[in-house]
Structure formats: structure tokens, C-alpha cells
């Protein structure tokens, strides 16, 4: 707990100089796939570089790179970096537990690349990319292979329109779609809690979550709460949700 608090305080108070204008790149080379495509990037006064891109898989990725002249080397497993848009929640770029089925960041000694948006809607409504677009600064902590940490900050002034252009998304949110997305996440969390929460004793968690997944709706922007509840109401774990 103390380590977590210390990390958050450190990310809030990082004082690195972060001047550096955002620019649009026509041909950014993805460090993992080597695919060339559009991206938005910035290099701050300390030489750290951030790039946000959207390759052919239509997902959005963030690539964080150490300065070319840095003697630091990143960890390649475990916790590799942490990102905090303004004072919002810290997002960790880290290797997931074995057999979790979660995507693993691509890491080299000088950079790390991680997915920050699934790309299924017209634009991000909630989550990491939405928070980045709405932020005024982005604080980053790198975890090195020697056990030390290095902090830096990126100025997000003027970043949103450049990122939107690179990703091919509208800059402004649809308020109705945003409300639907928030409801989608709220109800999904409530449904999942039935499978794994304190009241889940004696339930078959895997079968319960399979029912939740079957009733889930891919497009958060058009989420239908009544349809989700009605679908789950047919399962024994959520029978009280039936209309």
C-alpha cells in the first residue's frame, strides 16, 4: 500500500521540463510489427518520446521511448512503465499474469509499446485514450532493469487534434454515446461482481462470466441497458434482472 501511495505522489509531483510540440507523422514504423502508418508524437525537452498510433488492426497503441543518449535500460517483464493523465488514475504497462489471456506489452531496453484503446467505436468514450485526449499533461514513470525509476512529463497542449488526425477519430465526444458507455461499464461490473464478488460463494464463476460475456454488447456507444439486463435475467445468477 505504501509503495502504491508513494508512486502516485511521485507521479503527481514529477517536475521534469516537458516542452515539446506534438506533430503528425505520415510514416511511423511500429516497433513490434514494423508496419508503417500515421501517428502523433512528441519529444520533450529531456529527450523522451511519446507516440500514439493506430495500425491495421484498428487498435490504438502508445509507444514510450527513452532518450537516445540515455544509459537507462527498461525492464522487459513485470512493471515496465506507468502513465498518468493529469490527476486521473495511474495506468500500468506491465506483463500480465501467466494464462490470464491479457495482452502483453512489447518492450525493448529503450522503449515500451502497449494498447490503449480497442478501436471498436467511432471514438474512445472512456478509458486510457479518452483520458489522454482530455488531459493537459501526461506524467510517465519508467521502471529500469537496475530497480530504479525515471520520471518525465509530456505537455498535452495541442495534442488532442493531432492524435485525433493520426487515429482517424472525431475529436469531440457524442454525449449520448458517452453516457451509454458509462452505463455499459457500470452494469458489466455489477454483473461480474455476481460471479466473483462476496455474494458469489458456491457459484460457478466461469459459467457465470460466460453468461455475462454472451450478453455483452461490443459497441459501448449504442449500449442497450434493458437488453443487457433482459439477456442476463435468463441466467440463474442474475434472475432478478429479468423484466
RAJOZI-V196781 format. One record per pair of residues at least 12 apart in sequence whose ideal C-beta (glycine too) atoms are under 7 Angstrom apart, sorted by sequence separation. I is the first residue (numbers start at 1). GAP is how many residues later the second one is. D is the distance in Angstrom with one decimal. If there is no record, write none. Layout:
BEGIN
i->I gap->GAP d->D
i->I gap->GAP d->D
END
This chain:
BEGIN
i->26 gap->12 d->5.9
i->39 gap->12 d->5.1
i->40 gap->12 d->5.0
i->50 gap->12 d->6.8
i->51 gap->12 d->4.4
i->81 gap->12 d->4.4
i->93 gap->12 d->4.9
i->103 gap->12 d->5.8
i->116 gap->12 d->4.4
i->117 gap->12 d->4.0
i->139 gap->12 d->6.9
i->140 gap->12 d->5.4
i->229 gap->12 d->4.5
i->230 gap->12 d->6.8
i->25 gap->13 d->6.5
i->39 gap->13 d->6.4
i->79 gap->13 d->5.8
i->80 gap->13 d->5.0
i->116 gap->13 d->4.8
i->195 gap->13 d->3.6
i->215 gap->13 d->5.7
i->230 gap->13 d->5.4
i->24 gap->14 d->6.9
i->25 gap->14 d->4.7
i->39 gap->14 d->3.8
i->50 gap->14 d->5.8
i->80 gap->14 d->6.0
i->139 gap->14 d->5.1
i->140 gap->14 d->7.0
i->194 gap->14 d->6.4
i->195 gap->14 d->4.9
i->79 gap->15 d->4.3
i->138 gap->15 d->7.0
i->24 gap->16 d->6.0
i->25 gap->16 d->5.8
i->37 gap->16 d->6.2
i->49 gap->16 d->4.3
i->78 gap->16 d->6.1
i->137 gap->16 d->5.6
i->138 gap->16 d->4.4
i->215 gap->16 d->3.6
i->48 gap->17 d->6.9
i->64 gap->17 d->5.6
i->78 gap->17 d->5.7
i->137 gap->17 d->6.7
i->192 gap->17 d->6.7
i->195 gap->17 d->6.7
i->215 gap->17 d->4.9
i->22 gap->18 d->5.8
i->23 gap->18 d->6.1
i->37 gap->18 d->5.4
i->48 gap->18 d->6.6
i->77 gap->18 d->4.8
i->137 gap->18 d->6.0
i->138 gap->18 d->5.7
i->48 gap->19 d->6.0
i->93 gap->19 d->5.4
i->137 gap->19 d->5.6
i->22 gap->20 d->4.5
i->35 gap->20 d->4.9
i->47 gap->20 d->3.0
i->136 gap->20 d->5.5
i->192 gap->20 d->5.9
i->212 gap->20 d->6.8
i->21 gap->21 d->6.6
i->35 gap->21 d->6.4
i->46 gap->21 d->6.4
i->47 gap->21 d->6.7
i->93 gap->21 d->4.5
i->135 gap->21 d->4.9
i->136 gap->21 d->6.8
i->191 gap->21 d->4.7
i->211 gap->21 d->6.5
i->20 gap->22 d->4.7
i->33 gap->22 d->6.4
i->47 gap->22 d->6.7
i->20 gap->23 d->5.2
i->28 gap->23 d->6.1
i->30 gap->23 d->6.5
i->20 gap->24 d->4.1
i->211 gap->24 d->4.1
i->19 gap->25 d->6.5
i->20 gap->25 d->6.3
i->28 gap->25 d->5.4
i->30 gap->25 d->5.5
i->80 gap->25 d->5.9
i->18 gap->26 d->4.7
i->19 gap->26 d->4.7
i->211 gap->26 d->6.6
i->18 gap->27 d->6.7
i->80 gap->27 d->5.3
i->133 gap->27 d->4.8
i->17 gap->28 d->4.2
i->188 gap->28 d->6.6
i->17 gap->29 d->6.4
i->208 gap->29 d->4.6
i->16 gap->30 d->5.8
i->133 gap->30 d->6.2
i->76 gap->31 d->4.8
i->81 gap->31 d->5.2
i->31 gap->32 d->6.1
i->80 gap->32 d->4.8
i->74 gap->33 d->6.0
i->184 gap->33 d->6.9
i->203 gap->34 d->6.0
i->74 gap->35 d->5.7
i->73 gap->36 d->4.1
i->74 gap->36 d->7.0
i->184 gap->36 d->4.5
i->91 gap->37 d->5.2
i->74 gap->38 d->6.1
i->187 gap->38 d->6.1
i->181 gap->39 d->3.9
i->184 gap->39 d->3.9
i->180 gap->40 d->6.2
i->181 gap->40 d->6.4
i->183 gap->40 d->6.0
i->180 gap->41 d->5.8
i->187 gap->41 d->5.8
i->191 gap->41 d->5.8
i->180 gap->42 d->6.5
i->181 gap->42 d->6.7
i->183 gap->42 d->5.4
i->195 gap->42 d->6.6
i->88 gap->43 d->4.9
i->180 gap->43 d->4.2
i->194 gap->43 d->5.0
i->66 gap->44 d->5.0
i->177 gap->44 d->3.7
i->194 gap->44 d->6.0
i->65 gap->45 d->6.1
i->66 gap->45 d->6.8
i->65 gap->46 d->4.1
i->85 gap->46 d->4.1
i->123 gap->46 d->4.3
i->64 gap->47 d->6.3
i->85 gap->47 d->5.1
i->122 gap->47 d->6.7
i->123 gap->47 d->5.2
i->174 gap->47 d->6.9
i->191 gap->47 d->6.3
i->63 gap->48 d->5.9
i->64 gap->48 d->5.4
i->122 gap->48 d->6.5
i->125 gap->48 d->6.5
i->86 gap->49 d->4.5
i->63 gap->50 d->4.4
i->85 gap->50 d->3.6
i->86 gap->50 d->6.0
i->123 gap->50 d->6.7
i->86 gap->51 d->6.4
i->61 gap->52 d->5.6
i->62 gap->52 d->5.8
i->125 gap->52 d->5.7
i->61 gap->53 d->6.6
i->85 gap->53 d->5.5
i->125 gap->53 d->4.9
i->61 gap->54 d->5.5
i->62 gap->54 d->4.9
i->61 gap->55 d->6.6
i->83 gap->55 d->6.5
i->84 gap->55 d->4.6
i->126 gap->55 d->5.1
i->59 gap->56 d->5.2
i->60 gap->56 d->5.4
i->125 gap->56 d->3.6
i->126 gap->56 d->6.4
i->60 gap->57 d->3.9
i->83 gap->57 d->5.5
i->59 gap->58 d->6.3
i->59 gap->59 d->5.9
i->60 gap->59 d->6.1
i->81 gap->59 d->6.2
i->82 gap->59 d->4.3
i->126 gap->59 d->6.4
i->59 gap->60 d->4.5
i->81 gap->60 d->6.5
i->58 gap->61 d->4.1
i->81 gap->61 d->5.2
i->81 gap->62 d->6.5
i->80 gap->63 d->5.8
i->79 gap->64 d->5.2
i->54 gap->65 d->6.8
i->74 gap->68 d->6.0
i->75 gap->68 d->5.1
i->60 gap->69 d->5.5
i->74 gap->69 d->6.9
i->75 gap->69 d->6.6
i->72 gap->70 d->6.9
i->74 gap->70 d->6.2
i->75 gap->70 d->5.3
i->11 gap->71 d->6.5
i->73 gap->71 d->6.1
i->74 gap->71 d->6.7
i->72 gap->72 d->4.9
i->73 gap->72 d->4.8
i->11 gap->73 d->4.6
i->32 gap->74 d->4.1
i->7 gap->75 d->6.7
i->12 gap->75 d->6.6
i->31 gap->75 d->6.5
i->64 gap->76 d->5.9
i->66 gap->76 d->6.8
i->31 gap->77 d->6.8
i->72 gap->78 d->5.8
i->11 gap->79 d->6.1
i->31 gap->80 d->6.0
i->32 gap->81 d->5.7
i->8 gap->82 d->6.1
i->31 gap->82 d->5.5
i->7 gap->83 d->6.9
i->125 gap->95 d->5.8
i->125 gap->96 d->6.3
i->120 gap->98 d->5.6
i->121 gap->98 d->6.1
i->120 gap->99 d->6.3
i->121 gap->99 d->6.1
i->122 gap->99 d->6.7
i->121 gap->100 d->4.7
i->48 gap->104 d->4.4
i->50 gap->104 d->5.3
i->46 gap->106 d->5.6
i->60 gap->107 d->5.6
i->44 gap->108 d->6.3
i->44 gap->110 d->5.5
i->52 gap->111 d->5.3
i->42 gap->112 d->5.8
i->54 gap->112 d->6.9
i->53 gap->113 d->6.6
i->54 gap->113 d->4.5
i->52 gap->114 d->6.6
i->54 gap->114 d->6.8
i->42 gap->117 d->6.9
i->18 gap->119 d->6.6
i->40 gap->119 d->6.9
i->40 gap->122 d->4.4
i->40 gap->123 d->4.3
i->14 gap->125 d->5.0
i->40 gap->126 d->4.1
i->39 gap->127 d->5.2
i->11 gap->128 d->4.7
i->38 gap->128 d->4.7
i->11 gap->130 d->5.9
i->10 gap->131 d->6.9
i->20 gap->134 d->6.8
i->16 gap->135 d->6.2
i->18 gap->135 d->3.9
i->20 gap->135 d->6.3
i->16 gap->136 d->4.6
i->18 gap->136 d->5.5
i->19 gap->136 d->6.3
i->22 gap->136 d->5.7
i->14 gap->137 d->4.0
i->16 gap->137 d->4.7
i->18 gap->137 d->4.7
i->21 gap->137 d->6.8
i->22 gap->137 d->4.5
i->24 gap->138 d->5.4
i->14 gap->139 d->5.5
i->23 gap->139 d->6.8
i->22 gap->140 d->4.4
i->10 gap->141 d->6.4
i->24 gap->141 d->5.7
i->24 gap->142 d->5.9
END
